[in-house]
Every structure is written in C-alpha cells, then in structure tokens.
Amino acid sequence: MKAMDWTWGARQRGARAAIVGATGATGVELADILLAAGHPAQGLACFARADGVLRARGLELRVRATPAEVEALAAYDIVFLCTPSEVSRELAPRLVEHGASVIDLSSAFREDPSVPLVVPEINGDELARRPRLVANPNCTTAIACLPLAVIARLGGLEEVVVASYQAASGAGAAGLETLHAETREAAGLPRAPGRPSPFPARLALNVIPAIAAVGADGQSGEERKIASETRKILGLPSLPVESTTVRVPVERCHSVAAHLVTARPVAVAEVVAALAAAPGVEHVADPHGPRPRECAGRDAVQVGRVRAGARGPRSLAFFAVGDQLRKGASLNAVQVAAALLAAR
Ligand SMILES: NC(=O)c1ccc[n+]([C@@H]2O[C@H](COP(=O)([O-])OP(=O)(O)OC[C@H]3O[C@@H](n4cnc5c(N)ncnc54)[C@H](OP(=O)(O)O)[C@@H]3O)[C@@H](O)[C@H]2O)c1
C-alpha cells in the first residue's frame, strides 16, 4: 500500500479554495478541516443555494449563492463539490472545461472509467497524472476499503461480504436533524420543526435495512455502490462483493462488519500487525470495540474484532468504524486536494 503523507503546507494554504454545498454536512466538515489545517479564511469561498453564513472553528464565513456562470467558480485553484449528484453531474464537466481542478464528493462520476476514484492511502498514485476531476468515494466504501486493502496486500482477496451500520448524518444535514427531532419526540419532549425526514421510516429506536432506493433486483443503491467502488479502488474488477446496508440511529460514523476469503492463508496476528502499521488505519484491541461514539471526529478508520472466519484457513472477519464525514468524505477530499496542489 502506498503511504500517504498529507500536509497542508504553504503551497496549499496559498491556494484559493471554493466549497460548493458548504452549508451541508460534508461542506461544513470540509471547511472545519481546512481551517484546522491552517488554511486562511480569506482563501476559502463558500457557496450554497442561497446567501447565508457558515460557522466553523469559531469563525463566521460568508456563504454566497452559487453563481450561474461557472467562470467565476473555475477561477479558484481547487473546487470541492459537496453537492447532490444531480448538481455535480451538471457542474463538474463545465468547471473542468473552464480549466478548474474539481473534487466531487457525490456519486455522479465514481463509476466513470475516465475519472479516478481515489482513497489516497490505497490508490493515491492515480493523482500523479494530475486529473482535472477526481471522484471521492462512497463513505461506507472508503471505510471498508482501508482495512480490505491491507489484507489484500497480505494475502489477496477472493470474496467480501459486508453488513453496514450507517449513521443518520450519512443522509446529510437533514438526516442528523431528523434523528435529533425523533429522539426528542421518543423521550416525550416536543418535536422542533425542521426539514422533512430523508428516511423511509422512523429512525429513532429503530434500524432500516436498506440505504437509498431498492432496485428490481432487490439491491439497494448503496449496496451497488459498495460493490462497484470497492472493485475500482482496490483494482480488483472481478472481486465478488456482497453487502447489506443498514441505517442505524447513530449521529456520525459508519460501521462495517466484514467477512472475507483471501487467496492465501493469512494469520490473524499478521493482519493485526499490518493494520497497526498501515496509514489511515488504527487497530483497536478492545473486544467490544471499535464503536461509532468513540470514533466520531477521528481521522483514522478503527478496526477491531479481527478473527479467523469459519470457512477454512483463508477466511477472516473484522469490524471497522470510520467517521464518514471525515475519512468517508471531507478528509479524503482534502487529502486528494493536498496532493493535487502539491503537484501544481
Ligand atoms: N453525508 C455524508 O456522510 C456523505 C459522505 C460521502 C459523500 N456524501 C455526498 O456528498 C454530497 C453532499 O452530501 P451532504 O451530506 O453534505 O448533503 P447535505 O447536508 O444535504 O448538503 C447539501 C449541500 O448542497 C447544497 N446544494 C443543494 N443543491 C444545490 C445547488 N443546486 N447549487 C448549489 N448548492 C446546492 C446545499 O445548499 P443549501 O443548504 O443552500 O440547500 C447544501 O449546502 C452528496 O452528493 C452526498 O451523497 C455525503
């Protein structure tokens, strides 16, 4: 695996960055990560649907309505699209046409073979050719792929089965608001008025066993993304990947229970040692961990419960938790930006 050093040094701090969709769950997180890395507030332009204000790191940043003319946006050194897919699909090609460097957090271009889909610790070498448009991965996929890549390097991968436990904020700011409102209501407190729920059923005190729409084949949109994106990121186009994606009443951090078969036998101790040494991953020895509440706000994907599987010497299992707003979205995008700006 390629080690990824991400630094936000003078070159990156001197860049003019724009966040489109700055008022959403990933946009706010991105602004927070950039400011924490020392990016000057005056070098960060925030856009959403309408004018407003964004609070991050104790600062009030002005948010402007996204201009209809892309030339104004394309003038920035790096543009982060933290927007719904349909918005990114329309905006990204026009920005690239006008010479911008774009990192898109939506699913719009992830399956496009001409667009790199990058988790820097795994396939950061894709950035060496300085692509104008980079797709940021699905949040659950990024979290699952970091430990999977470590194991693939040790013993190859023949099949992967995952069950996900996905936080409310994975459905954006409205998802988190809904969980808070429903939890208050469940505790007998008055429900504050807010945006409509993005979920198909009540989430508080519940689980919902499908993320996004379910197709005629019975698979959810998230399950399709996990399969296709895992294959693309790991560079294993025929890897069988099966999943069940579940929304749980957790504020932030997605969890995955993974069961896999390697090509060659790998000892559990070898996996644990490799996880401890790998960039972007942290091994957790707690037999009842890792857990989303404790992982929230952390950069590394935490991996625990590493054990032999029941399907012979090539089967393994683990449980991984990652902050999907950070490594599953905004932190990954900032790491990609750091590499692109370093090569300018
Ligand atoms: N949440 C996650 O954990 C996560 C993880 C990985 C990837 N993603 C992807 O990242 C993208 C953003 O997700 P999110 O969770 O941050 O969503 P969100 O909380 O719903 O925020 C969406 C943002 O997009 C803006 N927006 C919507 N339509 C727009 C338009 N026509 N022009 C300009 N801005 C527009 C919104 O502005 P207003 O506030 O003005 O409406 C808001 O700032 C999505 O594609 C999502 O699938 C999300």
The ligand as a Tripos MOL2 file, in Angstrom:
@<TRIPOS>MOLECULE
LIG
   48    52     1     0     0
SMALL
NO_CHARGES

@<TRIPOS>ATOM
      1 N1        -23.1640   12.9220    4.4690 N.am      1 LIG1
      2 C1        -22.2220   12.0130    4.2420 C.2       1 LIG1
      3 O1        -21.7940   11.2640    5.1530 O.2       1 LIG1
      4 C2        -21.6120   11.8630    2.8710 C.ar      1 LIG1
      5 C3        -20.4990   11.0300    2.7340 C.ar      1 LIG1
      6 C4        -19.9050   10.8660    1.4600 C.ar      1 LIG1
      7 C5        -20.4480   11.5260    0.3790 C.ar      1 LIG1
      8 N2        -21.5390   12.3130    0.5260 N.ar      1 LIG1
      9 C6        -22.0520   13.0050   -0.6640 C.3       1 LIG1
     10 O2        -21.6500   14.3740   -0.5660 O.3       1 LIG1
     11 C7        -22.6320   15.2240   -1.1670 C.3       1 LIG1
     12 C8        -23.0890   16.2380   -0.1140 C.3       1 LIG1
     13 O3        -23.6530   15.4940    0.9640 O.3       1 LIG1
     14 P1        -24.1090   16.1750    2.3410 P.3       1 LIG1
     15 O4        -24.3760   15.0450    3.2590 O.co2     1 LIG1
     16 O5        -23.1590   17.2460    2.7260 O.co2     1 LIG1
     17 O6        -25.5210   16.8200    1.8920 O.3       1 LIG1
     18 P2        -26.4040   17.9500    2.5920 P.3       1 LIG1
     19 O7        -26.1140   18.0160    4.0390 O.co2     1 LIG1
     20 O8        -27.7990   17.6690    2.1550 O.co2     1 LIG1
     21 O9        -25.8860   19.2880    1.8840 O.3       1 LIG1
     22 C9        -26.0640   19.5300    0.5170 C.3       1 LIG1
     23 C10       -25.4080   20.8600    0.1680 C.3       1 LIG1
     24 O10       -25.5740   21.0740   -1.2350 O.3       1 LIG1
     25 C11       -26.1210   22.3850   -1.4240 C.3       1 LIG1
     26 N3        -26.9040   22.3950   -2.6570 N.ar      1 LIG1
     27 C12       -28.0050   21.6720   -2.9660 C.ar      1 LIG1
     28 N4        -28.4330   21.9920   -4.2100 N.ar      1 LIG1
     29 C13       -27.5710   22.9350   -4.6760 C.ar      1 LIG1
     30 C14       -27.4760   23.6780   -5.8770 C.ar      1 LIG1
     31 N5        -28.3610   23.4990   -6.8620 N.pl3     1 LIG1
     32 N6        -26.4550   24.5710   -6.0250 N.ar      1 LIG1
     33 C15       -25.5620   24.7660   -5.0240 C.ar      1 LIG1
     34 N7        -25.5970   24.0950   -3.8480 N.ar      1 LIG1
     35 C16       -26.5860   23.1930   -3.6860 C.ar      1 LIG1
     36 C17       -26.9520   22.6320   -0.1840 C.3       1 LIG1
     37 O11       -27.1780   24.0270   -0.0540 O.3       1 LIG1
     38 P3        -28.4170   24.6280    0.8100 P.3       1 LIG1
     39 O12       -28.0180   24.4890    2.2600 O.co2     1 LIG1
     40 O13       -28.4690   26.0440    0.3670 O.co2     1 LIG1
     41 O14       -29.6050   23.8070    0.4530 O.co2     1 LIG1
     42 C18       -26.0360   22.0690    0.8860 C.3       1 LIG1
     43 O15       -25.0040   23.0030    1.1620 O.3       1 LIG1
     44 C19       -23.7610   14.2890   -1.6450 C.3       1 LIG1
     45 O16       -23.5970   14.0140   -3.0070 O.3       1 LIG1
     46 C20       -23.5670   13.0290   -0.7890 C.3       1 LIG1
     47 O17       -24.0430   11.8660   -1.4320 O.3       1 LIG1
     48 C21       -22.1260   12.5130    1.7520 C.ar      1 LIG1
@<TRIPOS>BOND
     1     1     2 1
     2     2     3 2
     3     2     4 1
     4     4     5 ar
     5     4    48 ar
     6     5     6 ar
     7     6     7 ar
     8     7     8 ar
     9     8     9 1
    10     8    48 ar
    11     9    10 1
    12     9    46 1
    13    10    11 1
    14    11    12 1
    15    11    44 1
    16    12    13 1
    17    13    14 1
    18    14    15 2
    19    14    16 1
    20    14    17 1
    21    17    18 1
    22    18    19 2
    23    18    20 1
    24    18    21 1
    25    21    22 1
    26    22    23 1
    27    23    24 1
    28    23    42 1
    29    24    25 1
    30    25    26 1
    31    25    36 1
    32    26    27 ar
    33    26    35 ar
    34    27    28 ar
    35    28    29 ar
    36    29    30 ar
    37    29    35 ar
    38    30    31 1
    39    30    32 ar
    40    32    33 ar
    41    33    34 ar
    42    34    35 ar
    43    36    37 1
    44    36    42 1
    45    37    38 1
    46    38    39 2
    47    38    40 1
    48    38    41 1
    49    42    43 1
    50    44    45 1
    51    44    46 1
    52    46    47 1
@<TRIPOS>SUBSTRUCTURE
     1 LIG1         1 GROUP 0 **** ****
